[in-house]
């Protein structure tokens, strides 16, 4: 899908001076917001942005102060997995 937005020229020039490629910056903003709202996974963010590794995506999200989803249920599951592996 292609999306077009209209910006006043003076705004566009200022934004482009600070951010460079406005199309890429807009795509990144959409990916970030969709990840925050749990509409996209980290893997999908990476695919959308053309990242070549999981680490590149994790660094991108970290740099944008968007942290990986990890809640108490994830922790409980990880602890159970570790306990199973260490009891063998």
PyMOL Python script that loads the backbone (N, CA, C, O; Angstrom):
from pymol import cmd

cmd.read_pdbstr("""\
ATOM      1  N   UNK A   1       0.847  -1.167   0.000  1.00  0.00           N
ATOM      2  CA  UNK A   1       0.000   0.000   0.000  1.00  0.00           C
ATOM      3  C   UNK A   1       0.894   1.232   0.000  1.00  0.00           C
ATOM      4  O   UNK A   1       1.935   1.269   0.657  1.00  0.00           O
ATOM      5  N   UNK A   2       0.484   2.186  -0.716  1.00  0.00           N
ATOM      6  CA  UNK A   2       1.208   3.448  -0.740  1.00  0.00           C
ATOM      7  C   UNK A   2       0.345   4.506  -0.056  1.00  0.00           C
ATOM      8  O   UNK A   2      -0.851   4.610  -0.324  1.00  0.00           O
ATOM      9  N   UNK A   3       0.959   5.285   0.825  1.00  0.00           N
ATOM     10  CA  UNK A   3       0.251   6.325   1.562  1.00  0.00           C
ATOM     11  C   UNK A   3       0.920   7.660   1.266  1.00  0.00           C
ATOM     12  O   UNK A   3       2.147   7.761   1.288  1.00  0.00           O
ATOM     13  N   UNK A   4       0.130   8.671   0.993  1.00  0.00           N
ATOM     14  CA  UNK A   4       0.674  10.000   0.726  1.00  0.00           C
ATOM     15  C   UNK A   4       0.160  10.962   1.791  1.00  0.00           C
ATOM     16  O   UNK A   4      -1.005  10.904   2.185  1.00  0.00           O
ATOM     17  N   UNK A   5       1.034  11.838   2.246  1.00  0.00           N
ATOM     18  CA  UNK A   5       0.618  12.883   3.177  1.00  0.00           C
ATOM     19  C   UNK A   5       1.082  14.224   2.630  1.00  0.00           C
ATOM     20  O   UNK A   5       2.051  14.304   1.875  1.00  0.00           O
ATOM     21  N   UNK A   6       0.388  15.251   3.015  1.00  0.00           N
ATOM     22  CA  UNK A   6       0.747  16.594   2.570  1.00  0.00           C
ATOM     23  C   UNK A   6       1.282  17.375   3.748  1.00  0.00           C
ATOM     24  O   UNK A   6       0.655  17.429   4.806  1.00  0.00           O
ATOM     25  N   UNK A   7       2.437  17.978   3.567  1.00  0.00           N
ATOM     26  CA  UNK A   7       3.049  18.823   4.582  1.00  0.00           C
ATOM     27  C   UNK A   7       3.356  20.174   3.956  1.00  0.00           C
ATOM     28  O   UNK A   7       3.756  20.245   2.794  1.00  0.00           O
ATOM     29  N   UNK A   8       3.174  21.231   4.708  1.00  0.00           N
ATOM     30  CA  UNK A   8       3.621  22.530   4.191  1.00  0.00           C
ATOM     31  C   UNK A   8       5.125  22.460   3.896  1.00  0.00           C
ATOM     32  O   UNK A   8       5.876  21.824   4.636  1.00  0.00           O
ATOM     33  N   UNK A   9       5.551  23.103   2.831  1.00  0.00           N
ATOM     34  CA  UNK A   9       6.946  23.027   2.395  1.00  0.00           C
ATOM     35  C   UNK A   9       7.934  23.401   3.491  1.00  0.00           C
ATOM     36  O   UNK A   9       8.967  22.749   3.644  1.00  0.00           O
ATOM     37  N   UNK A  10       7.624  24.455   4.260  1.00  0.00           N
ATOM     38  CA  UNK A  10       8.576  24.867   5.296  1.00  0.00           C
ATOM     39  C   UNK A  10       8.708  23.804   6.384  1.00  0.00           C
ATOM     40  O   UNK A  10       9.802  23.601   6.911  1.00  0.00           O
ATOM     41  N   UNK A  11       7.608  23.117   6.733  1.00  0.00           N
ATOM     42  CA  UNK A  11       7.675  22.025   7.709  1.00  0.00           C
ATOM     43  C   UNK A  11       8.496  20.869   7.137  1.00  0.00           C
ATOM     44  O   UNK A  11       9.376  20.321   7.801  1.00  0.00           O
ATOM     45  N   UNK A  12       8.188  20.519   5.907  1.00  0.00           N
ATOM     46  CA  UNK A  12       8.877  19.399   5.264  1.00  0.00           C
ATOM     47  C   UNK A  12      10.384  19.656   5.199  1.00  0.00           C
ATOM     48  O   UNK A  12      11.177  18.752   5.463  1.00  0.00           O
ATOM     49  N   UNK A  13      10.778  20.866   4.854  1.00  0.00           N
ATOM     50  CA  UNK A  13      12.210  21.187   4.791  1.00  0.00           C
ATOM     51  C   UNK A  13      12.866  21.047   6.156  1.00  0.00           C
ATOM     52  O   UNK A  13      13.949  20.474   6.272  1.00  0.00           O
ATOM     53  N   UNK A  14      12.211  21.573   7.197  1.00  0.00           N
ATOM     54  CA  UNK A  14      12.777  21.466   8.552  1.00  0.00           C
ATOM     55  C   UNK A  14      12.888  20.021   9.003  1.00  0.00           C
ATOM     56  O   UNK A  14      13.915  19.610   9.543  1.00  0.00           O
ATOM     57  N   UNK A  15      11.837  19.255   8.782  1.00  0.00           N
ATOM     58  CA  UNK A  15      11.857  17.850   9.173  1.00  0.00           C
ATOM     59  C   UNK A  15      12.917  17.087   8.396  1.00  0.00           C
ATOM     60  O   UNK A  15      13.648  16.275   8.964  1.00  0.00           O
ATOM     61  N   UNK A  16      12.998  17.346   7.108  1.00  0.00           N
ATOM     62  CA  UNK A  16      13.975  16.639   6.282  1.00  0.00           C
ATOM     63  C   UNK A  16      15.403  17.011   6.684  1.00  0.00           C
ATOM     64  O   UNK A  16      16.299  16.169   6.634  1.00  0.00           O
ATOM     65  N   UNK A  17      15.616  18.249   7.076  1.00  0.00           N
ATOM     66  CA  UNK A  17      16.945  18.664   7.535  1.00  0.00           C
ATOM     67  C   UNK A  17      17.342  17.891   8.785  1.00  0.00           C
ATOM     68  O   UNK A  17      18.489  17.462   8.914  1.00  0.00           O
ATOM     69  N   UNK A  18      16.398  17.710   9.707  1.00  0.00           N
ATOM     70  CA  UNK A  18      16.673  16.997  10.966  1.00  0.00           C
ATOM     71  C   UNK A  18      16.681  15.487  10.797  1.00  0.00           C
ATOM     72  O   UNK A  18      17.532  14.804  11.368  1.00  0.00           O
ATOM     73  N   UNK A  19      15.745  14.960  10.021  1.00  0.00           N
ATOM     74  CA  UNK A  19      15.519  13.521   9.972  1.00  0.00           C
ATOM     75  C   UNK A  19      16.004  12.833   8.710  1.00  0.00           C
ATOM     76  O   UNK A  19      16.102  11.606   8.688  1.00  0.00           O
ATOM     77  N   UNK A  20      16.304  13.566   7.678  1.00  0.00           N
ATOM     78  CA  UNK A  20      16.694  12.936   6.419  1.00  0.00           C
ATOM     79  C   UNK A  20      15.481  12.428   5.661  1.00  0.00           C
ATOM     80  O   UNK A  20      14.542  13.184   5.411  1.00  0.00           O
ATOM     81  N   UNK A  21      15.493  11.170   5.298  1.00  0.00           N
ATOM     82  CA  UNK A  21      14.445  10.546   4.484  1.00  0.00           C
ATOM     83  C   UNK A  21      13.122  10.489   5.250  1.00  0.00           C
ATOM     84  O   UNK A  21      12.955   9.667   6.151  1.00  0.00           O
ATOM     85  N   UNK A  22      12.193  11.360   4.889  1.00  0.00           N
ATOM     86  CA  UNK A  22      10.908  11.418   5.601  1.00  0.00           C
ATOM     87  C   UNK A  22      10.058  10.169   5.378  1.00  0.00           C
ATOM     88  O   UNK A  22       9.304   9.770   6.266  1.00  0.00           O
ATOM     89  N   UNK A  23      10.168   9.560   4.224  1.00  0.00           N
ATOM     90  CA  UNK A  23       9.408   8.321   3.978  1.00  0.00           C
ATOM     91  C   UNK A  23       9.862   7.225   4.927  1.00  0.00           C
ATOM     92  O   UNK A  23       9.036   6.539   5.529  1.00  0.00           O
ATOM     93  N   UNK A  24      11.168   7.058   5.065  1.00  0.00           N
ATOM     94  CA  UNK A  24      11.703   6.040   5.976  1.00  0.00           C
ATOM     95  C   UNK A  24      11.336   6.365   7.414  1.00  0.00           C
ATOM     96  O   UNK A  24      10.951   5.479   8.177  1.00  0.00           O
ATOM     97  N   UNK A  25      11.455   7.630   7.782  1.00  0.00           N
ATOM     98  CA  UNK A  25      11.140   8.043   9.154  1.00  0.00           C
ATOM     99  C   UNK A  25       9.663   7.794   9.476  1.00  0.00           C
ATOM    100  O   UNK A  25       9.325   7.398  10.592  1.00  0.00           O
ATOM    101  N   UNK A  26       8.799   8.027   8.505  1.00  0.00           N
ATOM    102  CA  UNK A  26       7.367   7.782   8.695  1.00  0.00           C
ATOM    103  C   UNK A  26       7.093   6.284   8.849  1.00  0.00           C
ATOM    104  O   UNK A  26       6.312   5.876   9.709  1.00  0.00           O
ATOM    105  N   UNK A  27       7.734   5.478   8.020  1.00  0.00           N
ATOM    106  CA  UNK A  27       7.585   4.026   8.117  1.00  0.00           C
ATOM    107  C   UNK A  27       8.056   3.530   9.483  1.00  0.00           C
ATOM    108  O   UNK A  27       7.415   2.672  10.089  1.00  0.00           O
ATOM    109  N   UNK A  28       9.170   4.066   9.964  1.00  0.00           N
ATOM    110  CA  UNK A  28       9.681   3.688  11.283  1.00  0.00           C
ATOM    111  C   UNK A  28       8.697   4.083  12.380  1.00  0.00           C
ATOM    112  O   UNK A  28       8.476   3.317  13.319  1.00  0.00           O
ATOM    113  N   UNK A  29       8.107   5.263  12.270  1.00  0.00           N
ATOM    114  CA  UNK A  29       7.142   5.721  13.281  1.00  0.00           C
ATOM    115  C   UNK A  29       5.915   4.805  13.319  1.00  0.00           C
ATOM    116  O   UNK A  29       5.401   4.495  14.394  1.00  0.00           O
ATOM    117  N   UNK A  30       5.452   4.379  12.154  1.00  0.00           N
ATOM    118  CA  UNK A  30       4.312   3.460  12.092  1.00  0.00           C
ATOM    119  C   UNK A  30       4.693   2.125  12.729  1.00  0.00           C
ATOM    120  O   UNK A  30       3.920   1.562  13.504  1.00  0.00           O
ATOM    121  N   UNK A  31       5.881   1.621  12.403  1.00  0.00           N
ATOM    122  CA  UNK A  31       6.338   0.349  12.966  1.00  0.00           C
ATOM    123  C   UNK A  31       6.449   0.432  14.483  1.00  0.00           C
ATOM    124  O   UNK A  31       6.031  -0.487  15.186  1.00  0.00           O
ATOM    125  N   UNK A  32       7.003   1.516  14.985  1.00  0.00           N
ATOM    126  CA  UNK A  32       7.161   1.697  16.431  1.00  0.00           C
ATOM    127  C   UNK A  32       5.801   1.711  17.126  1.00  0.00           C
ATOM    128  O   UNK A  32       5.597   1.016  18.121  1.00  0.00           O
ATOM    129  N   UNK A  33       4.889   2.493  16.604  1.00  0.00           N
ATOM    130  CA  UNK A  33       3.569   2.605  17.244  1.00  0.00           C
ATOM    131  C   UNK A  33       2.811   1.282  17.175  1.00  0.00           C
ATOM    132  O   UNK A  33       2.159   0.891  18.143  1.00  0.00           O
ATOM    133  N   UNK A  34       2.893   0.600  16.051  1.00  0.00           N
ATOM    134  CA  UNK A  34       2.213  -0.691  15.919  1.00  0.00           C
ATOM    135  C   UNK A  34       2.822  -1.719  16.878  1.00  0.00           C
ATOM    136  O   UNK A  34       2.100  -2.553  17.425  1.00  0.00           O
ATOM    137  N   UNK A  35       4.124  -1.668  17.084  1.00  0.00           N
ATOM    138  CA  UNK A  35       4.767  -2.572  18.043  1.00  0.00           C
ATOM    139  C   UNK A  35       4.334  -2.237  19.465  1.00  0.00           C
ATOM    140  O   UNK A  35       4.023  -3.134  20.248  1.00  0.00           O
ATOM    141  N   UNK A  36       4.313  -0.949  19.803  1.00  0.00           N
ATOM    142  CA  UNK A  36       3.880  -0.541  21.151  1.00  0.00           C
ATOM    143  C   UNK A  36       2.464  -1.010  21.455  1.00  0.00           C
ATOM    144  O   UNK A  36       2.159  -1.405  22.580  1.00  0.00           O
ATOM    145  N   UNK A  37       1.604  -0.962  20.445  1.00  0.00           N
ATOM    146  CA  UNK A  37       0.207  -1.370  20.626  1.00  0.00           C
ATOM    147  C   UNK A  37       0.017  -2.869  20.414  1.00  0.00           C
ATOM    148  O   UNK A  37      -1.111  -3.361  20.388  1.00  0.00           O
ATOM    149  N   UNK A  38       1.135  -3.597  20.262  1.00  0.00           N
ATOM    150  CA  UNK A  38       1.139  -5.052  20.080  1.00  0.00           C
ATOM    151  C   UNK A  38       0.356  -5.495  18.852  1.00  0.00           C
ATOM    152  O   UNK A  38      -0.246  -6.569  18.836  1.00  0.00           O
ATOM    153  N   UNK A  39       0.376  -4.649  17.823  1.00  0.00           N
ATOM    154  CA  UNK A  39      -0.228  -5.001  16.542  1.00  0.00           C
ATOM    155  C   UNK A  39       0.793  -5.693  15.644  1.00  0.00           C
ATOM    156  O   UNK A  39       0.425  -6.444  14.742  1.00  0.00           O
ATOM    157  N   UNK A  40       2.080  -5.438  15.894  1.00  0.00           N
ATOM    158  CA  UNK A  40       3.175  -6.089  15.179  1.00  0.00           C
ATOM    159  C   UNK A  40       4.116  -6.724  16.192  1.00  0.00           C
ATOM    160  O   UNK A  40       4.302  -6.206  17.294  1.00  0.00           O
ATOM    161  N   UNK A  41       4.703  -7.843  15.811  1.00  0.00           N
ATOM    162  CA  UNK A  41       5.749  -8.454  16.625  1.00  0.00           C
ATOM    163  C   UNK A  41       7.083  -7.817  16.253  1.00  0.00           C
ATOM    164  O   UNK A  41       7.177  -7.087  15.266  1.00  0.00           O
ATOM    165  N   UNK A  42       8.097  -8.092  17.039  1.00  0.00           N
ATOM    166  CA  UNK A  42       9.437  -7.586  16.716  1.00  0.00           C
ATOM    167  C   UNK A  42       9.887  -8.135  15.364  1.00  0.00           C
ATOM    168  O   UNK A  42      10.509  -7.419  14.580  1.00  0.00           O
ATOM    169  N   UNK A  43       9.577  -9.393  15.090  1.00  0.00           N
ATOM    170  CA  UNK A  43       9.947  -9.988  13.797  1.00  0.00           C
ATOM    171  C   UNK A  43       9.269  -9.255  12.644  1.00  0.00           C
ATOM    172  O   UNK A  43       9.879  -9.031  11.599  1.00  0.00           O
ATOM    173  N   UNK A  44       8.014  -8.885  12.839  1.00  0.00           N
ATOM    174  CA  UNK A  44       7.286  -8.152  11.789  1.00  0.00           C
ATOM    175  C   UNK A  44       7.850  -6.745  11.605  1.00  0.00           C
ATOM    176  O   UNK A  44       7.919  -6.241  10.484  1.00  0.00           O
ATOM    177  N   UNK A  45       8.252  -6.116  12.704  1.00  0.00           N
ATOM    178  CA  UNK A  45       8.900  -4.789  12.599  1.00  0.00           C
ATOM    179  C   UNK A  45      10.164  -4.916  11.761  1.00  0.00           C
ATOM    180  O   UNK A  45      10.410  -4.106  10.868  1.00  0.00           O
ATOM    181  N   UNK A  46      10.962  -5.938  12.054  1.00  0.00           N
ATOM    182  CA  UNK A  46      12.182  -6.159  11.293  1.00  0.00           C
ATOM    183  C   UNK A  46      11.916  -6.378   9.815  1.00  0.00           C
ATOM    184  O   UNK A  46      12.614  -5.833   8.960  1.00  0.00           O
ATOM    185  N   UNK A  47      10.906  -7.175   9.523  1.00  0.00           N
ATOM    186  CA  UNK A  47      10.550  -7.443   8.117  1.00  0.00           C
ATOM    187  C   UNK A  47      10.081  -6.159   7.431  1.00  0.00           C
ATOM    188  O   UNK A  47      10.480  -5.872   6.302  1.00  0.00           O
ATOM    189  N   UNK A  48       9.238  -5.393   8.113  1.00  0.00           N
ATOM    190  CA  UNK A  48       8.720  -4.151   7.553  1.00  0.00           C
ATOM    191  C   UNK A  48       9.841  -3.168   7.235  1.00  0.00           C
ATOM    192  O   UNK A  48       9.793  -2.469   6.223  1.00  0.00           O
ATOM    193  N   UNK A  49      10.844  -3.117   8.099  1.00  0.00           N
ATOM    194  CA  UNK A  49      11.931  -2.149   7.939  1.00  0.00           C
ATOM    195  C   UNK A  49      13.118  -2.713   7.147  1.00  0.00           C
ATOM    196  O   UNK A  49      14.104  -2.011   6.920  1.00  0.00           O
ATOM    197  N   UNK A  50      13.022  -3.969   6.733  1.00  0.00           N
ATOM    198  CA  UNK A  50      14.083  -4.557   5.925  1.00  0.00           C
ATOM    199  C   UNK A  50      15.336  -4.915   6.700  1.00  0.00           C
ATOM    200  O   UNK A  50      16.432  -4.951   6.140  1.00  0.00           O
ATOM    201  N   UNK A  51      15.174  -5.179   7.989  1.00  0.00           N
ATOM    202  CA  UNK A  51      16.331  -5.566   8.798  1.00  0.00           C
ATOM    203  C   UNK A  51      16.786  -6.968   8.415  1.00  0.00           C
ATOM    204  O   UNK A  51      15.986  -7.809   8.005  1.00  0.00           O
ATOM    205  N   UNK A  52      18.080  -7.199   8.555  1.00  0.00           N
ATOM    206  CA  UNK A  52      18.633  -8.492   8.169  1.00  0.00           C
ATOM    207  C   UNK A  52      18.841  -9.433   9.348  1.00  0.00           C
ATOM    208  O   UNK A  52      19.195 -10.597   9.161  1.00  0.00           O
ATOM    209  N   UNK A  53      18.622  -8.934  10.563  1.00  0.00           N
ATOM    210  CA  UNK A  53      18.769  -9.801  11.728  1.00  0.00           C
ATOM    211  C   UNK A  53      17.855  -9.336  12.856  1.00  0.00           C
ATOM    212  O   UNK A  53      17.398  -8.194  12.896  1.00  0.00           O
ATOM    213  N   UNK A  54      17.611 -10.263  13.758  1.00  0.00           N
ATOM    214  CA  UNK A  54      16.824  -9.951  14.954  1.00  0.00           C
ATOM    215  C   UNK A  54      17.525  -8.886  15.786  1.00  0.00           C
ATOM    216  O   UNK A  54      16.884  -8.014  16.373  1.00  0.00           O
ATOM    217  N   UNK A  55      18.860  -8.973  15.826  1.00  0.00           N
ATOM    218  CA  UNK A  55      19.639  -8.032  16.634  1.00  0.00           C
ATOM    219  C   UNK A  55      19.512  -6.614  16.095  1.00  0.00           C
ATOM    220  O   UNK A  55      19.469  -5.657  16.867  1.00  0.00           O
ATOM    221  N   UNK A  56      19.453  -6.477  14.793  1.00  0.00           N
ATOM    222  CA  UNK A  56      19.278  -5.155  14.190  1.00  0.00           C
ATOM    223  C   UNK A  56      17.936  -4.563  14.614  1.00  0.00           C
ATOM    224  O   UNK A  56      17.843  -3.373  14.916  1.00  0.00           O
ATOM    225  N   UNK A  57      16.905  -5.394  14.635  1.00  0.00           N
ATOM    226  CA  UNK A  57      15.576  -4.929  15.053  1.00  0.00           C
ATOM    227  C   UNK A  57      15.576  -4.574  16.530  1.00  0.00           C
ATOM    228  O   UNK A  57      15.039  -3.536  16.918  1.00  0.00           O
ATOM    229  N   UNK A  58      16.173  -5.425  17.361  1.00  0.00           N
ATOM    230  CA  UNK A  58      16.217  -5.143  18.799  1.00  0.00           C
ATOM    231  C   UNK A  58      16.976  -3.848  19.075  1.00  0.00           C
ATOM    232  O   UNK A  58      16.564  -3.062  19.928  1.00  0.00           O
ATOM    233  N   UNK A  59      18.072  -3.619  18.369  1.00  0.00           N
ATOM    234  CA  UNK A  59      18.835  -2.377  18.547  1.00  0.00           C
ATOM    235  C   UNK A  59      18.000  -1.177  18.106  1.00  0.00           C
ATOM    236  O   UNK A  59      17.985  -0.147  18.781  1.00  0.00           O
ATOM    237  N   UNK A  60      17.302  -1.310  16.968  1.00  0.00           N
ATOM    238  CA  UNK A  60      16.438  -0.236  16.490  1.00  0.00           C
ATOM    239  C   UNK A  60      15.396   0.119  17.556  1.00  0.00           C
ATOM    240  O   UNK A  60      15.221   1.292  17.888  1.00  0.00           O
ATOM    241  N   UNK A  61      14.706  -0.894  18.090  1.00  0.00           N
ATOM    242  CA  UNK A  61      13.675  -0.644  19.097  1.00  0.00           C
ATOM    243  C   UNK A  61      14.279  -0.042  20.364  1.00  0.00           C
ATOM    244  O   UNK A  61      13.710   0.881  20.945  1.00  0.00           O
ATOM    245  N   UNK A  62      15.415  -0.556  20.787  1.00  0.00           N
ATOM    246  CA  UNK A  62      16.081  -0.028  21.985  1.00  0.00           C
ATOM    247  C   UNK A  62      16.489   1.431  21.778  1.00  0.00           C
ATOM    248  O   UNK A  62      16.279   2.270  22.654  1.00  0.00           O
ATOM    249  N   UNK A  63      17.068   1.726  20.624  1.00  0.00           N
ATOM    250  CA  UNK A  63      17.491   3.104  20.326  1.00  0.00           C
ATOM    251  C   UNK A  63      16.317   4.077  20.332  1.00  0.00           C
ATOM    252  O   UNK A  63      16.473   5.255  20.653  1.00  0.00           O
ATOM    253  N   UNK A  64      15.145   3.569  19.972  1.00  0.00           N
ATOM    254  CA  UNK A  64      13.931   4.402  19.951  1.00  0.00           C
ATOM    255  C   UNK A  64      13.197   4.357  21.293  1.00  0.00           C
ATOM    256  O   UNK A  64      12.093   4.885  21.421  1.00  0.00           O
ATOM    257  N   UNK A  65      13.815   3.725  22.289  1.00  0.00           N
ATOM    258  CA  UNK A  65      13.254   3.573  23.633  1.00  0.00           C
ATOM    259  C   UNK A  65      11.919   2.827  23.614  1.00  0.00           C
ATOM    260  O   UNK A  65      10.985   3.151  24.348  1.00  0.00           O
ATOM    261  N   UNK A  66      11.867   1.827  22.754  1.00  0.00           N
ATOM    262  CA  UNK A  66      10.722   0.929  22.666  1.00  0.00           C
ATOM    263  C   UNK A  66      11.257  -0.439  23.052  1.00  0.00           C
ATOM    264  O   UNK A  66      11.994  -1.066  22.292  1.00  0.00           O
ATOM    265  N   UNK A  67      10.885  -0.890  24.220  1.00  0.00           N
ATOM    266  CA  UNK A  67      11.493  -2.087  24.765  1.00  0.00           C
ATOM    267  C   UNK A  67      10.681  -3.323  24.437  1.00  0.00           C
ATOM    268  O   UNK A  67       9.464  -3.259  24.265  1.00  0.00           O
ATOM    269  N   UNK A  68      11.369  -4.445  24.354  1.00  0.00           N
ATOM    270  CA  UNK A  68      10.724  -5.703  24.008  1.00  0.00           C
ATOM    271  C   UNK A  68       9.657  -6.052  25.036  1.00  0.00           C
ATOM    272  O   UNK A  68       9.820  -5.807  26.231  1.00  0.00           O
ATOM    273  N   UNK A  69       8.576  -6.621  24.556  1.00  0.00           N
ATOM    274  CA  UNK A  69       7.483  -7.023  25.437  1.00  0.00           C
ATOM    275  C   UNK A  69       7.939  -8.209  26.285  1.00  0.00           C
ATOM    276  O   UNK A  69       8.327  -9.251  25.757  1.00  0.00           O
ATOM    277  N   UNK A  70       7.888  -8.041  27.567  1.00  0.00           N
ATOM    278  CA  UNK A  70       8.271  -9.115  28.482  1.00  0.00           C
ATOM    279  C   UNK A  70       7.526  -8.858  29.775  1.00  0.00           C
ATOM    280  O   UNK A  70       7.824  -7.904  30.492  1.00  0.00           O
ATOM    281  N   UNK A  71       6.562  -9.704  30.072  1.00  0.00           N
ATOM    282  CA  UNK A  71       5.756  -9.470  31.266  1.00  0.00           C
ATOM    283  C   UNK A  71       5.965 -10.582  32.294  1.00  0.00           C
ATOM    284  O   UNK A  71       6.824 -11.446  32.126  1.00  0.00           O
ATOM    285  N   UNK A  72       5.171 -10.544  33.351  1.00  0.00           N
ATOM    286  CA  UNK A  72       5.306 -11.519  34.436  1.00  0.00           C
ATOM    287  C   UNK A  72       5.062 -12.945  33.952  1.00  0.00           C
ATOM    288  O   UNK A  72       5.722 -13.877  34.412  1.00  0.00           O
ATOM    289  N   UNK A  73       4.133 -13.119  33.039  1.00  0.00           N
ATOM    290  CA  UNK A  73       3.880 -14.458  32.488  1.00  0.00           C
ATOM    291  C   UNK A  73       5.106 -14.985  31.750  1.00  0.00           C
ATOM    292  O   UNK A  73       5.447 -16.162  31.864  1.00  0.00           O
ATOM    293  N   UNK A  74       5.770 -14.106  30.988  1.00  0.00           N
ATOM    294  CA  UNK A  74       6.997 -14.508  30.295  1.00  0.00           C
ATOM    295  C   UNK A  74       8.064 -14.930  31.293  1.00  0.00           C
ATOM    296  O   UNK A  74       8.747 -15.934  31.093  1.00  0.00           O
ATOM    297  N   UNK A  75       8.206 -14.166  32.364  1.00  0.00           N
ATOM    298  CA  UNK A  75       9.197 -14.480  33.388  1.00  0.00           C
ATOM    299  C   UNK A  75       8.895 -15.830  34.035  1.00  0.00           C
ATOM    300  O   UNK A  75       9.793 -16.654  34.209  1.00  0.00           O
ATOM    301  N   UNK A  76       7.644 -16.052  34.384  1.00  0.00           N
ATOM    302  CA  UNK A  76       7.234 -17.318  34.995  1.00  0.00           C
ATOM    303  C   UNK A  76       7.549 -18.487  34.059  1.00  0.00           C
ATOM    304  O   UNK A  76       8.061 -19.518  34.494  1.00  0.00           O
ATOM    305  N   UNK A  77       7.243 -18.320  32.797  1.00  0.00           N
ATOM    306  CA  UNK A  77       7.526 -19.362  31.809  1.00  0.00           C
ATOM    307  C   UNK A  77       9.031 -19.605  31.700  1.00  0.00           C
ATOM    308  O   UNK A  77       9.464 -20.757  31.655  1.00  0.00           O
ATOM    309  N   UNK A  78       9.820 -18.558  31.658  1.00  0.00           N
ATOM    310  CA  UNK A  78      11.280 -18.702  31.559  1.00  0.00           C
ATOM    311  C   UNK A  78      11.863 -19.396  32.787  1.00  0.00           C
ATOM    312  O   UNK A  78      12.757 -20.233  32.662  1.00  0.00           O
ATOM    313  N   UNK A  79      11.364 -19.052  33.969  1.00  0.00           N
ATOM    314  CA  UNK A  79      11.843 -19.698  35.202  1.00  0.00           C
ATOM    315  C   UNK A  79      11.525 -21.189  35.172  1.00  0.00           C
ATOM    316  O   UNK A  79      12.369 -22.014  35.524  1.00  0.00           O
ATOM    317  N   UNK A  80      10.313 -21.535  34.753  1.00  0.00           N
ATOM    318  CA  UNK A  80       9.924 -22.948  34.666  1.00  0.00           C
ATOM    319  C   UNK A  80      10.813 -23.694  33.671  1.00  0.00           C
ATOM    320  O   UNK A  80      11.214 -24.829  33.926  1.00  0.00           O
ATOM    321  N   UNK A  81      11.118 -23.065  32.547  1.00  0.00           N
ATOM    322  CA  UNK A  81      11.983 -23.692  31.550  1.00  0.00           C
ATOM    323  C   UNK A  81      13.380 -23.911  32.103  1.00  0.00           C
ATOM    324  O   UNK A  81      13.964 -24.976  31.904  1.00  0.00           O
ATOM    325  N   UNK A  82      13.918 -22.929  32.787  1.00  0.00           N
ATOM    326  CA  UNK A  82      15.256 -23.048  33.388  1.00  0.00           C
ATOM    327  C   UNK A  82      15.278 -24.162  34.435  1.00  0.00           C
ATOM    328  O   UNK A  82      16.226 -24.944  34.505  1.00  0.00           O
ATOM    329  N   UNK A  83      14.225 -24.223  35.245  1.00  0.00           N
ATOM    330  CA  UNK A  83      14.152 -25.274  36.259  1.00  0.00           C
ATOM    331  C   UNK A  83      14.098 -26.657  35.627  1.00  0.00           C
ATOM    332  O   UNK A  83      14.731 -27.592  36.119  1.00  0.00           O
ATOM    333  N   UNK A  84      13.350 -26.790  34.546  1.00  0.00           N
ATOM    334  CA  UNK A  84      13.289 -28.078  33.853  1.00  0.00           C
ATOM    335  C   UNK A  84      14.652 -28.458  33.282  1.00  0.00           C
ATOM    336  O   UNK A  84      15.067 -29.613  33.370  1.00  0.00           O
ATOM    337  N   UNK A  85      15.330 -27.504  32.709  1.00  0.00           N
ATOM    338  CA  UNK A  85      16.627 -27.790  32.086  1.00  0.00           C
ATOM    339  C   UNK A  85      17.708 -28.109  33.107  1.00  0.00           C
ATOM    340  O   UNK A  85      18.581 -28.941  32.859  1.00  0.00           O
ATOM    341  N   UNK A  86      17.647 -27.446  34.253  1.00  0.00           N
ATOM    342  CA  UNK A  86      18.689 -27.668  35.265  1.00  0.00           C
ATOM    343  C   UNK A  86      18.416 -28.903  36.116  1.00  0.00           C
ATOM    344  O   UNK A  86      19.318 -29.371  36.811  1.00  0.00           O
ATOM    345  N   UNK A  87      17.214 -29.437  36.082  1.00  0.00           N
ATOM    346  CA  UNK A  87      16.902 -30.628  36.893  1.00  0.00           C
ATOM    347  C   UNK A  87      17.218 -31.915  36.141  1.00  0.00           C
ATOM    348  O   UNK A  87      17.065 -33.003  36.696  1.00  0.00           O
ATOM    349  N   UNK A  88      17.641 -31.815  34.930  1.00  0.00           N
ATOM    350  CA  UNK A  88      17.954 -33.016  34.116  1.00  0.00           C
ATOM    351  C   UNK A  88      19.278 -33.584  34.469  1.00  0.00           C
ATOM    352  O   UNK A  88      19.695 -34.585  33.887  1.00  0.00           O
TER     353      UNK A  88
END
""", "prot")
cmd.dss("prot")
cmd.show_as("cartoon", "prot")
cmd.util.cbc("prot")
cmd.orient("prot")
